[in-house]
Amino acid sequence: MRSPALLLLCCLVAALPVLAADGIRTERVHFKAGSTGATVTGRLHGDQDVDYLLGAKAGQHMSVQLHSDNPQNYFNILPPGSEEALFVGSTSGGRFDGTLPDTGDYRIRVYLMRAAARRGEQANYSLKVQIGGGRPQSAAPKPDFADGLAGGPDFWEVSGVAAGDQLNLRREPSSKAGVIVAMRNGTVLRNHGCEMHGGQRWCQVSMRDDPQRRGWVSGHYLRESSQ
């Protein structure tokens, strides 16, 4: 007959492979009756990723927006039955608006960037999700921020870049394009308009004090300048 201590040890050993194989917590998002959206809140610590699961149909429009107190906190969107993300927040920003390609369960994976996770950083966040047959009116881009493609102020200000990091002004609207200059938070730039490229909003700008330095930056790191 096995002792209680041995039985407890066997149970712990049996549980370890499950935790090691899948350290991602999964939660299903439920919409209230008559509602097309929901907001969930949570907290991450280190590499504790969370998958928010919700069902949708091909052709529906989905809007997802993340607000967090940690700039290294992002989300990806994984389509049904696939680990290949159709949206990657670390390169495309904290907002997704798009038409869904397939019917099934989509996963919105909330995570900290690897370096932040290794440092044991934390993030308190809220995730707003909407799904409908067409683009909801409330999701229309605001003209005063670089999350839209039309309008906007005369000048942007670099904002939201991680401490010790800089935003690259690139020759083309691509993260692989050559770098013209690197800029810190607070740098003021003249606005020449934004466009969608590769599922990401890129804005054409020039240096306020050096107009010849003109290129493209990710709209995720731009806010209206007060100057």
C-alpha positions as CSV (number, residue, x, y, z in Angstrom):
1,M,0.0,0.0,0.0
2,R,1.4,3.4,-1.0
3,S,2.0,6.0,1.7
4,P,0.1,9.4,1.5
5,A,3.4,11.2,0.9
6,L,4.2,8.9,-2.1
7,L,0.7,9.4,-3.5
8,L,1.0,13.2,-3.2
9,L,4.4,13.0,-5.0
10,C,2.9,11.0,-7.8
11,C,0.1,13.5,-8.3
12,L,2.5,16.4,-8.4
13,V,4.7,14.6,-11.0
14,A,1.7,13.8,-13.2
15,A,0.6,17.4,-13.2
16,L,4.0,18.9,-14.2
17,P,3.9,17.9,-17.9
18,V,0.5,19.7,-18.4
19,L,1.8,22.9,-16.9
20,A,5.0,22.7,-18.8
21,A,3.3,21.9,-22.2
22,D,0.7,24.7,-21.9
23,G,1.5,27.6,-19.6
24,I,-1.1,29.8,-21.3
25,R,-4.2,30.4,-19.4
26,T,-7.4,30.3,-21.5
27,E,-10.6,32.3,-20.8
28,R,-13.7,32.5,-22.9
29,V,-15.2,35.9,-23.6
30,H,-18.9,36.1,-23.2
31,F,-21.0,39.0,-24.5
32,K,-24.1,40.1,-22.6
33,A,-27.4,39.5,-24.3
34,G,-28.0,42.1,-27.0
35,S,-24.4,43.3,-26.9
36,T,-21.8,43.0,-29.7
37,G,-18.8,43.6,-27.4
38,A,-17.2,43.2,-24.0
39,T,-14.3,44.6,-22.0
40,V,-12.1,42.3,-19.9
41,T,-9.5,43.3,-17.5
42,G,-6.5,41.3,-16.2
43,R,-3.0,41.3,-14.9
44,L,0.2,39.7,-16.3
45,H,3.4,38.9,-14.5
46,G,6.4,37.6,-16.3
47,D,5.6,35.0,-19.0
48,Q,2.0,34.4,-17.8
49,D,0.3,34.7,-21.2
50,V,-3.5,34.7,-21.5
51,D,-5.6,33.5,-24.4
52,Y,-9.1,35.1,-24.7
53,L,-11.3,32.8,-26.7
54,L,-14.3,33.9,-28.7
55,G,-16.3,32.5,-31.6
56,A,-17.0,34.4,-34.8
57,K,-18.0,33.9,-38.4
58,A,-16.1,34.5,-41.6
59,G,-16.8,38.0,-43.0
60,Q,-17.6,39.5,-39.6
61,H,-15.7,42.6,-38.5
62,M,-13.7,42.5,-35.3
63,S,-12.3,45.4,-33.3
64,V,-9.8,44.8,-30.5
65,Q,-8.1,47.5,-28.4
66,L,-5.6,47.1,-25.6
67,H,-4.9,49.6,-22.8
68,S,-2.1,48.8,-20.4
69,D,0.2,50.4,-17.8
70,N,3.2,48.6,-19.3
71,P,4.3,49.7,-22.9
72,Q,5.8,46.2,-23.4
73,N,2.3,44.6,-23.1
74,Y,0.8,43.5,-26.5
75,F,-1.7,41.1,-28.0
76,N,-1.8,38.8,-31.0
77,I,-4.8,37.4,-32.8
78,L,-4.7,33.7,-33.8
79,P,-7.3,32.4,-36.3
80,P,-9.2,29.1,-35.7
81,G,-6.9,26.0,-35.6
82,S,-3.7,27.9,-36.3
83,E,-0.7,29.2,-34.4
84,E,0.1,31.6,-37.2
85,A,-1.1,35.0,-36.0
86,L,-3.1,37.2,-38.4
87,F,-2.3,40.2,-36.2
88,V,0.9,40.8,-34.2
89,G,0.7,43.6,-31.7
90,S,4.4,44.1,-31.2
91,T,4.8,45.3,-34.8
92,S,1.2,46.6,-35.5
93,G,0.3,48.4,-32.2
94,G,-2.4,48.1,-29.6
95,R,-5.5,48.1,-31.9
96,F,-6.9,45.7,-34.5
97,D,-9.7,46.4,-36.9
98,G,-10.4,43.9,-39.6
99,T,-12.6,41.4,-41.4
100,L,-12.3,37.8,-40.2
101,P,-11.3,35.2,-42.8
102,D,-12.7,32.1,-41.2
103,T,-15.5,30.7,-38.9
104,G,-14.5,29.3,-35.5
105,D,-12.8,30.2,-32.3
106,Y,-10.3,33.1,-32.4
107,R,-7.7,33.5,-29.7
108,I,-6.6,36.9,-28.5
109,R,-3.3,36.2,-26.8
110,V,-2.2,38.9,-24.3
111,Y,1.5,38.8,-23.4
112,L,4.6,40.8,-22.3
113,M,7.5,41.1,-24.6
114,R,10.2,38.5,-23.9
115,A,12.7,40.9,-22.3
116,A,10.1,42.4,-20.0
117,A,8.9,38.9,-19.1
118,R,12.4,37.8,-18.2
119,R,12.7,40.8,-16.0
120,G,9.6,39.7,-14.2
121,E,7.7,42.9,-15.1
122,Q,3.9,43.2,-14.5
123,A,1.1,44.7,-16.6
124,N,-2.5,45.7,-15.6
125,Y,-4.6,45.9,-18.7
126,S,-8.1,46.1,-20.2
127,L,-9.1,44.5,-23.5
128,K,-12.1,45.9,-25.4
129,V,-13.5,43.5,-28.0
130,Q,-16.3,44.1,-30.5
131,I,-17.7,41.8,-33.2
132,G,-20.4,42.7,-35.7
133,G,-21.5,42.3,-39.3
134,G,-20.0,45.6,-40.4
135,R,-17.6,48.3,-39.1
136,P,-19.2,49.7,-35.9
137,Q,-19.6,53.5,-35.9
138,S,-17.8,53.8,-32.6
139,A,-14.7,52.3,-34.2
140,A,-14.2,55.2,-36.6
141,P,-10.7,56.5,-36.2
142,K,-10.2,59.8,-34.4
143,P,-8.6,62.5,-36.5
144,D,-6.4,63.8,-33.7
145,F,-4.3,60.7,-33.3
146,A,-2.2,58.5,-35.6
147,D,-4.6,55.6,-35.3
148,G,-6.5,57.1,-38.3
149,L,-5.7,57.5,-41.9
150,A,-7.3,60.9,-42.5
151,G,-7.0,64.3,-41.0
152,G,-4.9,64.8,-38.0
153,P,-2.9,67.7,-36.6
154,D,0.0,69.7,-38.2
155,F,2.5,68.1,-35.8
156,W,2.9,64.7,-34.1
157,E,5.0,64.0,-31.0
158,V,6.8,60.7,-30.5
159,S,5.2,59.0,-27.5
160,G,5.0,55.5,-25.8
161,V,8.6,54.3,-26.8
162,A,10.0,52.1,-24.1
163,A,12.6,53.6,-21.7
164,G,16.0,53.6,-23.2
165,D,14.7,52.9,-26.7
166,Q,14.1,55.1,-29.7
167,L,11.7,55.3,-32.6
168,N,13.2,54.8,-36.1
169,L,12.4,57.2,-38.9
170,R,12.6,54.9,-42.0
171,R,13.0,55.5,-45.7
172,E,9.9,53.3,-46.6
173,P,6.8,52.2,-44.6
174,S,8.4,49.0,-43.5
175,S,10.2,47.8,-40.4
176,K,12.9,46.4,-42.7
177,A,13.5,49.7,-44.5
178,G,16.7,51.7,-43.9
179,V,16.8,54.0,-40.9
180,I,17.2,57.8,-41.4
181,V,17.4,58.8,-37.8
182,A,16.4,57.4,-34.3
183,M,14.2,59.6,-32.1
184,R,13.3,59.7,-28.4
185,N,10.0,60.4,-26.8
186,G,9.0,64.1,-27.1
187,T,10.5,64.6,-30.6
188,V,8.1,66.8,-32.6
189,L,7.4,65.8,-36.3
190,R,5.5,67.5,-39.1
191,N,2.5,65.3,-40.3
192,H,2.3,64.4,-44.0
193,G,-0.4,61.7,-43.7
194,C,-0.8,58.1,-42.7
195,E,-1.4,54.9,-44.8
196,M,-1.9,51.2,-44.1
197,H,1.0,48.9,-45.1
198,G,1.3,45.2,-44.2
199,G,-1.6,45.5,-41.7
200,Q,0.1,48.4,-39.8
201,R,-0.5,52.1,-39.9
202,W,2.6,54.1,-41.1
203,C,2.8,57.9,-41.0
204,Q,4.9,60.0,-43.3
205,V,6.6,62.7,-41.3
206,S,9.5,65.1,-41.4
207,M,11.7,66.6,-38.7
208,R,10.3,70.0,-37.5
209,D,13.8,71.6,-37.4
210,D,15.2,69.7,-40.5
211,P,12.5,69.3,-43.2
212,Q,14.9,67.4,-45.4
213,R,14.8,64.5,-43.0
214,R,11.5,63.0,-44.2
215,G,10.4,59.4,-43.9
216,W,8.0,56.9,-42.2
217,V,7.3,55.9,-38.6
218,S,4.8,53.6,-37.0
219,G,1.6,55.5,-36.1
220,H,1.4,53.5,-32.8
221,Y,4.1,55.8,-31.4
222,L,2.6,59.2,-32.4
223,R,0.3,61.5,-30.5
224,E,-0.9,65.0,-31.3
225,S,1.8,67.6,-30.3
226,S,0.9,70.5,-28.0
227,Q,3.5,72.7,-29.7
